[in-house]
Structure formats: C-alpha cells, structure tokens
C-alpha cells in the first residue's frame, strides 16, 4: 500500500524533495567548548590535504572546494575521517536552495567514513566548524537535511542547531518550474 501511494504521489506531484532547514547563529547561546575524542582533531583543510587522502570517499569531495568555500576536516592522526564544506556569497548562489544574506553561509556537505560512524565525528565536526565560522565573520549558518535522515538530524541537534523550517519542493505534472512550499518551525510538529 505504501509503495502504491508513493507511486501515485510521484505521478501527480512529480519529483519531490522534503528538507528540514536547521540554523545556528552568533546570537544563540554559546555552547561549551566542543570536545573531540582524543584520537581526533578538527581543523580547516585545503585542496592539497584532501587530494593526499587515500580514501575514495574523501577524494570525491574535492568538487566542493573553490572560491566562497570553507572546508573542515576531522582527522585521526594525519588521516581525514570526516569533512564538511560551507558555501557563501557567489559560490552558494549556484545552489541557492535557501536564501542567504550577507554574512550568512550554508553547510552544503558533510561526510564521515563508514567505519567511523557512530563515534560522534559528525556532531563534533559540525559544532567546531560552526563555532569557528561564527567567531570569524558569519552571523548565521544554515543546513538542509533530508526529512528522514535521522543520523544527520541527531548530529545537528547535538551540535546545538535548531530546526526552523520544512521546505517541500514538488513538480506537478512535470512542469518546467517546480514549486517550493516553506513551513516555518512554529507550525512543525515534532
């Protein structure tokens, strides 16, 4: 029955997307300094560090680099075990899913190696990188998370981010333009 409803919805509504929008701002109450398990460090990285990796998943992320990007890595010794990328300004306008103002950025990608999952790497990477960006020059940071990606939702919430909206994007009858519907957090039921 569930598959039938999904198929019917896809015919009527076309391709769809359901994303939660999360945010953290410089005005939010500060978090205690992020603690990273002793085996790990979090720092900014550049293309050279990413391209030295022997892990295919890490190498695949190099496309997120470029002007208007901040990249952070979680390292176990010299090995990159997690990465996240923030875009802002012109770079983000390529994607432009959520409107950004001056001094705002969006976390556009976060990954951790499969064998490292469940060790708090994503939460710490999100928390430390966000604290660094907010301390530098940004006033607000955003992220969009697929509605059913519970590990990501939990990682962002552990890092002190708040859900502010649900964005539903549909393309009824395969129109040239899709529709976006934004539901603010006050209307969301958790």
Buried (B, 14 or more C-beta within 10 A) or exposed (E): EEEEEEEEEEEEBBEBBEBBBBBBBBEBEEEEEBEBEEEBBBEEBEEEBBEEBEBEBBBEBBEBBEEBBBBBBBBBEEBBBBBBBBBBBEBBEEEEBBEBEEEBBBBBBBBBBEEBBEBBBBBBBBBBBBBBBBEEEBBBBBBBBEBEEEEBBEBBBBBBBEBBBBBBBBBEEEEEEBEEEEEEBEEEEE
